[in-house]
Amino acid sequence: MQIFSTFEHSSYLELAITSIEQLGITKESILAVPLNNRVEERRLFDSIHRADGISLFDKGAAIGTAFSVVGASVGFVLEWGPIYWGIIGAASGFILGFIIDFIIFKVVHKRQRTLNGKKSEVVLVVECKKELGDKVEQLLWENLALGVSKVE
């Protein structure tokens, strides 16, 4: 039976490995693999083939629509007319919304990433007999595993 679990890189991982060894499982049956952190920054623009759920278009479209309505309404009294002022309002609203989203993404999300820190996770694989499976799983949960799964 194999038991897979993930841990944050901390002393709890070492305690879990030591506790598993005290159950009689040899070091050769335990595999700990640290995962690499993401090195590159996230992309600002999505492509057709790849999207990460962050959109810089939404606020721009909403504010652009509002500004175009106001621009077209005011354009009836201004010199160039409602069509030109509606287009000018839409373009300026879209640019304003895009800049707001860009600032929020760059400043707020970067601050959250630095506050959270860049801790790596470790995947722990334990090969043991079926009788010890429940004990090993319980030990992993007691030592703050992020997730545990058994494969028979």
VOGU-506036 format. One record per atom (N, C-alpha, C): atom name; x negated, y, z negated. Coordinates in steps of 0.05 Angstrom, whole numbers, always signed. Layout:
N
atom:CA, c1:X, c2:Y, c3:Z .
...
//
This chain:
152
atom:N, c1:-17, c2:-23, c3:+0 .
atom:CA, c1:+0, c2:+0, c3:+0 .
atom:C, c1:-18, c2:+25, c3:+0 .
atom:N, c1:-10, c2:+45, c3:+16 .
atom:CA, c1:-24, c2:+70, c3:+16 .
atom:C, c1:-6, c2:+92, c3:+5 .
atom:N, c1:-18, c2:+110, c3:-11 .
atom:CA, c1:-3, c2:+132, c3:-22 .
atom:C, c1:-17, c2:+158, c3:-12 .
atom:N, c1:-2, c2:+175, c3:+1 .
atom:CA, c1:-13, c2:+200, c3:+11 .
atom:C, c1:-2, c2:+223, c3:-7 .
atom:N, c1:-19, c2:+242, c3:-13 .
atom:CA, c1:-10, c2:+265, c3:-28 .
atom:C, c1:-27, c2:+289, c3:-20 .
atom:N, c1:-16, c2:+313, c3:-26 .
atom:CA, c1:-31, c2:+338, c3:-21 .
atom:C, c1:-33, c2:+353, c3:-47 .
atom:N, c1:-56, c2:+366, c3:-50 .
atom:CA, c1:-62, c2:+382, c3:-74 .
atom:C, c1:-74, c2:+409, c3:-65 .
atom:N, c1:-71, c2:+429, c3:-82 .
atom:CA, c1:-87, c2:+453, c3:-79 .
atom:C, c1:-115, c2:+445, c3:-89 .
atom:N, c1:-135, c2:+458, c3:-78 .
atom:CA, c1:-163, c2:+452, c3:-86 .
atom:C, c1:-166, c2:+464, c3:-114 .
atom:N, c1:-163, c2:+446, c3:-135 .
atom:CA, c1:-165, c2:+455, c3:-162 .
atom:C, c1:-175, c2:+432, c3:-180 .
atom:N, c1:-177, c2:+438, c3:-205 .
atom:CA, c1:-186, c2:+417, c3:-224 .
atom:C, c1:-166, c2:+395, c3:-227 .
atom:N, c1:-140, c2:+400, c3:-221 .
atom:CA, c1:-120, c2:+379, c3:-223 .
atom:C, c1:-125, c2:+356, c3:-204 .
atom:N, c1:-137, c2:+363, c3:-181 .
atom:CA, c1:-145, c2:+342, c3:-162 .
atom:C, c1:-165, c2:+323, c3:-174 .
atom:N, c1:-186, c2:+335, c3:-187 .
atom:CA, c1:-206, c2:+319, c3:-200 .
atom:C, c1:-195, c2:+302, c3:-222 .
atom:N, c1:-177, c2:+314, c3:-238 .
atom:CA, c1:-164, c2:+298, c3:-259 .
atom:C, c1:-147, c2:+275, c3:-248 .
atom:N, c1:-134, c2:+280, c3:-226 .
atom:CA, c1:-118, c2:+259, c3:-213 .
atom:C, c1:-136, c2:+236, c3:-204 .
atom:N, c1:-158, c2:+243, c3:-191 .
atom:CA, c1:-177, c2:+222, c3:-181 .
atom:C, c1:-188, c2:+206, c3:-204 .
atom:N, c1:-196, c2:+220, c3:-226 .
atom:CA, c1:-206, c2:+206, c3:-249 .
atom:C, c1:-185, c2:+188, c3:-262 .
atom:N, c1:-161, c2:+197, c3:-264 .
atom:CA, c1:-139, c2:+180, c3:-275 .
atom:C, c1:-134, c2:+156, c3:-258 .
atom:N, c1:-135, c2:+159, c3:-232 .
atom:CA, c1:-131, c2:+136, c3:-214 .
atom:C, c1:-153, c2:+116, c3:-217 .
atom:N, c1:-178, c2:+126, c3:-220 .
atom:CA, c1:-200, c2:+107, c3:-224 .
atom:C, c1:-198, c2:+92, c3:-250 .
atom:N, c1:-186, c2:+105, c3:-270 .
atom:CA, c1:-183, c2:+92, c3:-296 .
atom:C, c1:-161, c2:+70, c3:-295 .
atom:N, c1:-144, c2:+71, c3:-275 .
atom:CA, c1:-125, c2:+49, c3:-271 .
atom:C, c1:-137, c2:+24, c3:-259 .
atom:N, c1:-162, c2:+26, c3:-250 .
atom:CA, c1:-176, c2:+3, c3:-239 .
atom:C, c1:-179, c2:+5, c3:-208 .
atom:N, c1:-172, c2:+27, c3:-196 .
atom:CA, c1:-175, c2:+30, c3:-167 .
atom:C, c1:-203, c2:+40, c3:-162 .
atom:N, c1:-217, c2:+27, c3:-144 .
atom:CA, c1:-245, c2:+35, c3:-139 .
atom:C, c1:-247, c2:+60, c3:-122 .
atom:N, c1:-271, c2:+72, c3:-123 .
atom:CA, c1:-276, c2:+97, c3:-108 .
atom:C, c1:-273, c2:+93, c3:-78 .
atom:N, c1:-279, c2:+69, c3:-69 .
atom:CA, c1:-278, c2:+63, c3:-40 .
atom:C, c1:-249, c2:+63, c3:-31 .
atom:N, c1:-230, c2:+60, c3:-49 .
atom:CA, c1:-201, c2:+60, c3:-41 .
atom:C, c1:-188, c2:+88, c3:-43 .
atom:N, c1:-204, c2:+108, c3:-50 .
atom:CA, c1:-194, c2:+135, c3:-52 .
atom:C, c1:-208, c2:+153, c3:-32 .
atom:N, c1:-192, c2:+168, c3:-16 .
atom:CA, c1:-203, c2:+186, c3:+4 .
atom:C, c1:-191, c2:+213, c3:-1 .
atom:N, c1:-208, c2:+233, c3:-4 .
atom:CA, c1:-199, c2:+261, c3:-7 .
atom:C, c1:-210, c2:+277, c3:+17 .
atom:N, c1:-192, c2:+290, c3:+32 .
atom:CA, c1:-200, c2:+304, c3:+56 .
atom:C, c1:-191, c2:+333, c3:+53 .
atom:N, c1:-210, c2:+353, c3:+51 .
atom:CA, c1:-202, c2:+381, c3:+49 .
atom:C, c1:-194, c2:+391, c3:+77 .
atom:N, c1:-173, c2:+407, c3:+78 .
atom:CA, c1:-164, c2:+419, c3:+103 .
atom:C, c1:-177, c2:+446, c3:+107 .
atom:N, c1:-183, c2:+453, c3:+132 .
atom:CA, c1:-195, c2:+479, c3:+138 .
atom:C, c1:-174, c2:+501, c3:+138 .
atom:N, c1:-182, c2:+525, c3:+129 .
atom:CA, c1:-164, c2:+548, c3:+130 .
atom:C, c1:-163, c2:+559, c3:+159 .
atom:N, c1:-142, c2:+573, c3:+164 .
atom:CA, c1:-139, c2:+587, c3:+190 .
atom:C, c1:-160, c2:+610, c3:+191 .
atom:N, c1:-175, c2:+611, c3:+213 .
atom:CA, c1:-196, c2:+631, c3:+216 .
atom:C, c1:-185, c2:+655, c3:+232 .
atom:N, c1:-171, c2:+650, c3:+253 .
atom:CA, c1:-162, c2:+672, c3:+270 .
atom:C, c1:-136, c2:+685, c3:+259 .
atom:N, c1:-133, c2:+710, c3:+266 .
atom:CA, c1:-109, c2:+725, c3:+259 .
atom:C, c1:-85, c2:+715, c3:+275 .
atom:N, c1:-61, c2:+719, c3:+264 .
atom:CA, c1:-37, c2:+712, c3:+279 .
atom:C, c1:-33, c2:+731, c3:+302 .
atom:N, c1:-22, c2:+722, c3:+323 .
atom:CA, c1:-17, c2:+739, c3:+347 .
atom:C, c1:+6, c2:+757, c3:+342 .
atom:N, c1:+4, c2:+781, c3:+353 .
atom:CA, c1:+25, c2:+801, c3:+350 .
atom:C, c1:+48, c2:+796, c3:+371 .
atom:N, c1:+41, c2:+786, c3:+394 .
atom:CA, c1:+61, c2:+782, c3:+415 .
atom:C, c1:+65, c2:+753, c3:+420 .
atom:N, c1:+90, c2:+745, c3:+422 .
atom:CA, c1:+97, c2:+717, c3:+428 .
atom:C, c1:+95, c2:+713, c3:+459 .
atom:N, c1:+90, c2:+688, c3:+467 .
atom:CA, c1:+90, c2:+682, c3:+495 .
atom:C, c1:+114, c2:+663, c3:+500 .
atom:N, c1:+117, c2:+655, c3:+525 .
atom:CA, c1:+139, c2:+637, c3:+532 .
atom:C, c1:+135, c2:+610, c3:+519 .
atom:N, c1:+110, c2:+602, c3:+516 .
atom:CA, c1:+104, c2:+575, c3:+507 .
atom:C, c1:+100, c2:+573, c3:+476 .
atom:N, c1:+97, c2:+596, c3:+463 .
atom:CA, c1:+90, c2:+596, c3:+435 .
atom:C, c1:+102, c2:+620, c3:+421 .
atom:N, c1:+116, c2:+614, c3:+398 .
atom:CA, c1:+127, c2:+636, c3:+382 .
atom:C, c1:+123, c2:+629, c3:+353 .
atom:N, c1:+117, c2:+650, c3:+337 .
atom:CA, c1:+112, c2:+645, c3:+309 .
atom:C, c1:+134, c2:+657, c3:+291 .
atom:N, c1:+156, c2:+666, c3:+302 .
atom:CA, c1:+178, c2:+676, c3:+286 .
atom:C, c1:+176, c2:+705, c3:+278 .
atom:N, c1:+155, c2:+719, c3:+285 .
atom:CA, c1:+152, c2:+747, c3:+279 .
atom:C, c1:+158, c2:+763, c3:+305 .
atom:N, c1:+177, c2:+781, c3:+303 .
atom:CA, c1:+184, c2:+796, c3:+327 .
atom:C, c1:+180, c2:+826, c3:+322 .
atom:N, c1:+166, c2:+839, c3:+340 .
atom:CA, c1:+163, c2:+868, c3:+338 .
atom:C, c1:+183, c2:+882, c3:+356 .
atom:N, c1:+202, c2:+867, c3:+367 .
atom:CA, c1:+221, c2:+878, c3:+386 .
atom:C, c1:+247, c2:+886, c3:+373 .
atom:N, c1:+255, c2:+873, c3:+351 .
atom:CA, c1:+282, c2:+876, c3:+340 .
atom:C, c1:+288, c2:+905, c3:+331 .
atom:N, c1:+272, c2:+916, c3:+314 .
atom:CA, c1:+277, c2:+943, c3:+304 .
atom:C, c1:+276, c2:+963, c3:+327 .
atom:N, c1:+258, c2:+959, c3:+346 .
atom:CA, c1:+256, c2:+976, c3:+369 .
atom:C, c1:+281, c2:+976, c3:+386 .
atom:N, c1:+293, c2:+953, c3:+390 .
atom:CA, c1:+317, c2:+951, c3:+406 .
atom:C, c1:+340, c2:+964, c3:+391 .
atom:N, c1:+343, c2:+960, c3:+365 .
atom:CA, c1:+365, c2:+972, c3:+350 .
atom:C, c1:+362, c2:+1002, c3:+348 .
atom:N, c1:+339, c2:+1012, c3:+342 .
atom:CA, c1:+335, c2:+1041, c3:+340 .
atom:C, c1:+337, c2:+1054, c3:+368 .
atom:N, c1:+327, c2:+1040, c3:+388 .
atom:CA, c1:+329, c2:+1050, c3:+415 .
atom:C, c1:+358, c2:+1053, c3:+424 .
atom:N, c1:+375, c2:+1034, c3:+417 .
atom:CA, c1:+403, c2:+1035, c3:+423 .
atom:C, c1:+416, c2:+1059, c3:+410 .
atom:N, c1:+410, c2:+1062, c3:+384 .
atom:CA, c1:+422, c2:+1085, c3:+369 .
atom:C, c1:+413, c2:+1112, c3:+380 .
atom:N, c1:+387, c2:+1114, c3:+386 .
atom:CA, c1:+377, c2:+1139, c3:+397 .
atom:C, c1:+388, c2:+1145, c3:+425 .
atom:N, c1:+393, c2:+1124, c3:+441 .
atom:CA, c1:+403, c2:+1128, c3:+468 .
atom:C, c1:+432, c2:+1138, c3:+466 .
atom:N, c1:+448, c2:+1128, c3:+447 .
atom:CA, c1:+475, c2:+1138, c3:+444 .
atom:C, c1:+475, c2:+1167, c3:+435 .
atom:N, c1:+459, c2:+1173, c3:+416 .
atom:CA, c1:+457, c2:+1201, c3:+407 .
atom:C, c1:+446, c2:+1219, c3:+429 .
atom:N, c1:+426, c2:+1210, c3:+444 .
atom:CA, c1:+415, c2:+1225, c3:+466 .
atom:C, c1:+435, c2:+1230, c3:+488 .
atom:N, c1:+450, c2:+1210, c3:+494 .
atom:CA, c1:+471, c2:+1213, c3:+515 .
atom:C, c1:+493, c2:+1232, c3:+506 .
atom:N, c1:+500, c2:+1231, c3:+481 .
atom:CA, c1:+521, c2:+1249, c3:+470 .
atom:C, c1:+512, c2:+1278, c3:+470 .
atom:N, c1:+488, c2:+1282, c3:+461 .
atom:CA, c1:+477, c2:+1309, c3:+460 .
atom:C, c1:+470, c2:+1319, c3:+488 .
atom:N, c1:+464, c2:+1300, c3:+506 .
atom:CA, c1:+457, c2:+1307, c3:+534 .
atom:C, c1:+479, c2:+1321, c3:+549 .
atom:N, c1:+504, c2:+1319, c3:+540 .
atom:CA, c1:+525, c2:+1333, c3:+554 .
atom:C, c1:+522, c2:+1363, c3:+552 .
atom:N, c1:+510, c2:+1373, c3:+530 .
atom:CA, c1:+506, c2:+1402, c3:+527 .
atom:C, c1:+478, c2:+1411, c3:+535 .
atom:N, c1:+459, c2:+1393, c3:+538 .
atom:CA, c1:+432, c2:+1400, c3:+546 .
atom:C, c1:+429, c2:+1401, c3:+576 .
atom:N, c1:+407, c2:+1412, c3:+585 .
atom:CA, c1:+403, c2:+1418, c3:+613 .
atom:C, c1:+401, c2:+1394, c3:+631 .
atom:N, c1:+387, c2:+1373, c3:+623 .
atom:CA, c1:+382, c2:+1350, c3:+641 .
atom:C, c1:+406, c2:+1331, c3:+643 .
atom:N, c1:+424, c2:+1333, c3:+626 .
atom:CA, c1:+448, c2:+1316, c3:+627 .
atom:C, c1:+445, c2:+1291, c3:+610 .
atom:N, c1:+467, c2:+1276, c3:+607 .
atom:CA, c1:+468, c2:+1253, c3:+589 .
atom:C, c1:+451, c2:+1229, c3:+598 .
atom:N, c1:+448, c2:+1225, c3:+623 .
atom:CA, c1:+433, c2:+1201, c3:+632 .
atom:C, c1:+403, c2:+1204, c3:+625 .
atom:N, c1:+391, c2:+1226, c3:+632 .
atom:CA, c1:+363, c2:+1230, c3:+625 .
atom:C, c1:+358, c2:+1230, c3:+595 .
atom:N, c1:+375, c2:+1244, c3:+580 .
atom:CA, c1:+372, c2:+1245, c3:+551 .
atom:C, c1:+377, c2:+1218, c3:+538 .
atom:N, c1:+395, c2:+1202, c3:+549 .
atom:CA, c1:+400, c2:+1175, c3:+539 .
atom:C, c1:+375, c2:+1157, c3:+543 .
atom:N, c1:+363, c2:+1160, c3:+567 .
atom:CA, c1:+338, c2:+1144, c3:+572 .
atom:C, c1:+315, c2:+1153, c3:+554 .
atom:N, c1:+313, c2:+1180, c3:+551 .
atom:CA, c1:+292, c2:+1190, c3:+533 .
atom:C, c1:+297, c2:+1181, c3:+504 .
atom:N, c1:+322, c2:+1181, c3:+495 .
atom:CA, c1:+328, c2:+1172, c3:+468 .
atom:C, c1:+322, c2:+1142, c3:+465 .
atom:N, c1:+329, c2:+1126, c3:+485 .
atom:CA, c1:+324, c2:+1097, c3:+483 .
atom:C, c1:+294, c2:+1092, c3:+482 .
atom:N, c1:+278, c2:+1105, c3:+499 .
atom:CA, c1:+249, c2:+1101, c3:+499 .
atom:C, c1:+237, c2:+1110, c3:+473 .
atom:N, c1:+244, c2:+1133, c3:+463 .
atom:CA, c1:+232, c2:+1143, c3:+438 .
atom:C, c1:+241, c2:+1126, c3:+415 .
atom:N, c1:+266, c2:+1117, c3:+414 .
atom:CA, c1:+275, c2:+1099, c3:+392 .
atom:C, c1:+261, c2:+1072, c3:+393 .
atom:N, c1:+257, c2:+1061, c3:+417 .
atom:CA, c1:+243, c2:+1036, c3:+419 .
atom:C, c1:+214, c2:+1039, c3:+409 .
atom:N, c1:+201, c2:+1060, c3:+417 .
atom:CA, c1:+173, c2:+1064, c3:+409 .
atom:C, c1:+172, c2:+1068, c3:+378 .
atom:N, c1:+190, c2:+1083, c3:+367 .
atom:CA, c1:+191, c2:+1087, c3:+338 .
atom:C, c1:+195, c2:+1061, c3:+323 .
atom:N, c1:+214, c2:+1045, c3:+332 .
atom:CA, c1:+220, c2:+1019, c3:+320 .
atom:C, c1:+196, c2:+1000, c3:+322 .
atom:N, c1:+183, c2:+1000, c3:+345 .
atom:CA, c1:+160, c2:+983, c3:+349 .
atom:C, c1:+137, c2:+991, c3:+330 .
atom:N, c1:+133, c2:+1017, c3:+327 .
atom:CA, c1:+112, c2:+1027, c3:+309 .
atom:C, c1:+118, c2:+1020, c3:+280 .
atom:N, c1:+144, c2:+1022, c3:+272 .
atom:CA, c1:+151, c2:+1015, c3:+245 .
atom:C, c1:+146, c2:+985, c3:+240 .
atom:N, c1:+154, c2:+968, c3:+259 .
atom:CA, c1:+149, c2:+939, c3:+256 .
atom:C, c1:+119, c2:+933, c3:+255 .
atom:N, c1:+104, c2:+946, c3:+272 .
atom:CA, c1:+75, c2:+942, c3:+273 .
atom:C, c1:+62, c2:+949, c3:+247 .
atom:N, c1:+70, c2:+972, c3:+235 .
atom:CA, c1:+58, c2:+980, c3:+209 .
atom:C, c1:+66, c2:+961, c3:+187 .
atom:N, c1:+91, c2:+953, c3:+187 .
atom:CA, c1:+100, c2:+933, c3:+167 .
atom:C, c1:+85, c2:+907, c3:+170 .
atom:N, c1:+81, c2:+898, c3:+194 .
atom:CA, c1:+67, c2:+873, c3:+198 .
atom:C, c1:+38, c2:+875, c3:+190 .
atom:N, c1:+24, c2:+896, c3:+198 .
atom:CA, c1:-4, c2:+899, c3:+193 .
atom:C, c1:-10, c2:+905, c3:+163 .
atom:N, c1:+5, c2:+923, c3:+151 .
atom:CA, c1:-1, c2:+931, c3:+124 .
atom:C, c1:+11, c2:+912, c3:+103 .
atom:N, c1:+37, c2:+908, c3:+104 .
atom:CA, c1:+51, c2:+893, c3:+83 .
atom:C, c1:+43, c2:+863, c3:+84 .
atom:N, c1:+43, c2:+851, c3:+108 .
atom:CA, c1:+37, c2:+823, c3:+110 .
atom:C, c1:+7, c2:+817, c3:+104 .
atom:N, c1:-10, c2:+835, c3:+111 .
atom:CA, c1:-39, c2:+832, c3:+105 .
atom:C, c1:-43, c2:+833, c3:+75 .
atom:N, c1:-29, c2:+852, c3:+62 .
atom:CA, c1:-31, c2:+854, c3:+33 .
atom:C, c1:-21, c2:+829, c3:+19 .
atom:N, c1:+1, c2:+817, c3:+29 .
atom:CA, c1:+11, c2:+793, c3:+17 .
atom:C, c1:-9, c2:+770, c3:+21 .
atom:N, c1:-22, c2:+769, c3:+44 .
atom:CA, c1:-41, c2:+747, c3:+49 .
atom:C, c1:-65, c2:+750, c3:+30 .
atom:N, c1:-74, c2:+775, c3:+25 .
atom:CA, c1:-97, c2:+778, c3:+8 .
atom:C, c1:-89, c2:+773, c3:-21 .
atom:N, c1:-64, c2:+779, c3:-29 .
atom:CA, c1:-56, c2:+773, c3:-56 .
atom:C, c1:-53, c2:+743, c3:-61 .
atom:N, c1:-42, c2:+729, c3:-41 .
atom:CA, c1:-39, c2:+700, c3:-44 .
atom:C, c1:-66, c2:+686, c3:-45 .
atom:N, c1:-86, c2:+697, c3:-32 .
atom:CA, c1:-112, c2:+684, c3:-31 .
atom:C, c1:-111, c2:+663, c3:-9 .
atom:N, c1:-135, c2:+653, c3:-3 .
atom:CA, c1:-137, c2:+633, c3:+19 .
atom:C, c1:-146, c2:+607, c3:+7 .
atom:N, c1:-129, c2:+594, c3:-8 .
atom:CA, c1:-136, c2:+568, c3:-19 .
atom:C, c1:-130, c2:+547, c3:+1 .
atom:N, c1:-148, c2:+528, c3:+3 .
atom:CA, c1:-145, c2:+506, c3:+21 .
atom:C, c1:-130, c2:+483, c3:+6 .
atom:N, c1:-118, c2:+466, c3:+21 .
atom:CA, c1:-105, c2:+443, c3:+10 .
atom:C, c1:-123, c2:+418, c3:+15 .
atom:N, c1:-119, c2:+398, c3:-1 .
atom:CA, c1:-134, c2:+373, c3:+1 .
atom:C, c1:-114, c2:+350, c3:+4 .
atom:N, c1:-118, c2:+333, c3:+24 .
atom:CA, c1:-101, c2:+309, c3:+27 .
atom:C, c1:-115, c2:+286, c3:+13 .
atom:N, c1:-101, c2:+273, c3:-5 .
atom:CA, c1:-112, c2:+251, c3:-20 .
atom:C, c1:-98, c2:+225, c3:-11 .
atom:N, c1:-114, c2:+205, c3:-3 .
atom:CA, c1:-103, c2:+179, c3:+5 .
atom:C, c1:-113, c2:+158, c3:-14 .
atom:N, c1:-95, c2:+143, c3:-26 .
atom:CA, c1:-102, c2:+122, c3:-45 .
atom:C, c1:-92, c2:+96, c3:-34 .
atom:N, c1:-110, c2:+76, c3:-32 .
atom:CA, c1:-101, c2:+49, c3:-24 .
atom:C, c1:-102, c2:+32, c3:-49 .
atom:N, c1:-78, c2:+20, c3:-55 .
atom:CA, c1:-76, c2:+4, c3:-79 .
atom:C, c1:-57, c2:-19, c3:-75 .
atom:N, c1:-55, c2:-36, c3:-95 .
atom:CA, c1:-36, c2:-58, c3:-94 .
atom:C, c1:-8, c2:-48, c3:-99 .
atom:N, c1:+11, c2:-63, c3:-90 .
atom:CA, c1:+39, c2:-54, c3:-92 .
atom:C, c1:+48, c2:-50, c3:-121 .
atom:N, c1:+37, c2:-66, c3:-139 .
atom:CA, c1:+44, c2:-64, c3:-168 .
atom:C, c1:+36, c2:-38, c3:-180 .
atom:N, c1:+14, c2:-26, c3:-170 .
atom:CA, c1:+4, c2:-1, c3:-182 .
atom:C, c1:+16, c2:+23, c3:-168 .
atom:N, c1:+32, c2:+19, c3:-147 .
atom:CA, c1:+42, c2:+42, c3:-131 .
atom:C, c1:+58, c2:+62, c3:-147 .
atom:N, c1:+76, c2:+53, c3:-164 .
atom:CA, c1:+92, c2:+71, c3:-180 .
atom:C, c1:+75, c2:+86, c3:-200 .
atom:N, c1:+56, c2:+72, c3:-213 .
atom:CA, c1:+39, c2:+86, c3:-232 .
atom:C, c1:+22, c2:+107, c3:-219 .
atom:N, c1:+11, c2:+101, c3:-196 .
atom:CA, c1:-6, c2:+120, c3:-182 .
atom:C, c1:+11, c2:+144, c3:-173 .
atom:N, c1:+35, c2:+139, c3:-163 .
atom:CA, c1:+52, c2:+161, c3:-155 .
atom:C, c1:+59, c2:+179, c3:-179 .
atom:N, c1:+65, c2:+167, c3:-202 .
atom:CA, c1:+71, c2:+182, c3:-226 .
atom:C, c1:+47, c2:+199, c3:-235 .
atom:N, c1:+23, c2:+188, c3:-233 .
atom:CA, c1:-1, c2:+203, c3:-240 .
atom:C, c1:-5, c2:+227, c3:-222 .
atom:N, c1:+0, c2:+223, c3:-196 .
atom:CA, c1:-3, c2:+245, c3:-177 .
atom:C, c1:+16, c2:+267, c3:-183 .
atom:N, c1:+41, c2:+260, c3:-189 .
atom:CA, c1:+61, c2:+281, c3:-196 .
atom:C, c1:+54, c2:+295, c3:-222 .
atom:N, c1:+44, c2:+280, c3:-241 .
atom:CA, c1:+36, c2:+293, c3:-267 .
atom:C, c1:+13, c2:+312, c3:-264 .
atom:N, c1:-4, c2:+308, c3:-244 .
atom:CA, c1:-27, c2:+325, c3:-239 .
atom:C, c1:-21, c2:+346, c3:-217 .
atom:N, c1:+4, c2:+353, c3:-215 .
atom:CA, c1:+13, c2:+376, c3:-198 .
atom:C, c1:+8, c2:+372, c3:-168 .
atom:N, c1:+14, c2:+348, c3:-158 .
atom:CA, c1:+12, c2:+344, c3:-129 .
atom:C, c1:+34, c2:+361, c3:-115 .
atom:N, c1:+27, c2:+371, c3:-92 .
atom:CA, c1:+47, c2:+387, c3:-77 .
atom:C, c1:+67, c2:+369, c3:-63 .
atom:N, c1:+58, c2:+345, c3:-55 .
atom:CA, c1:+76, c2:+326, c3:-42 .
atom:C, c1:+64, c2:+298, c3:-44 .
atom:N, c1:+81, c2:+277, c3:-46 .
atom:CA, c1:+71, c2:+250, c3:-48 .
atom:C, c1:+89, c2:+232, c3:-30 .
atom:N, c1:+76, c2:+213, c3:-16 .
atom:CA, c1:+90, c2:+195, c3:+1 .
atom:C, c1:+77, c2:+167, c3:+0 .
atom:N, c1:+93, c2:+146, c3:+0 .
atom:CA, c1:+82, c2:+119, c3:-1 .
atom:C, c1:+87, c2:+105, c3:+26 .
atom:N, c1:+67, c2:+90, c3:+35 .
atom:CA, c1:+70, c2:+74, c3:+59 .
atom:C, c1:+62, c2:+45, c3:+52 .
atom:N, c1:+81, c2:+27, c3:+57 .
atom:CA, c1:+75, c2:-1, c3:+50 .
atom:C, c1:+66, c2:-16, c3:+74 .
//
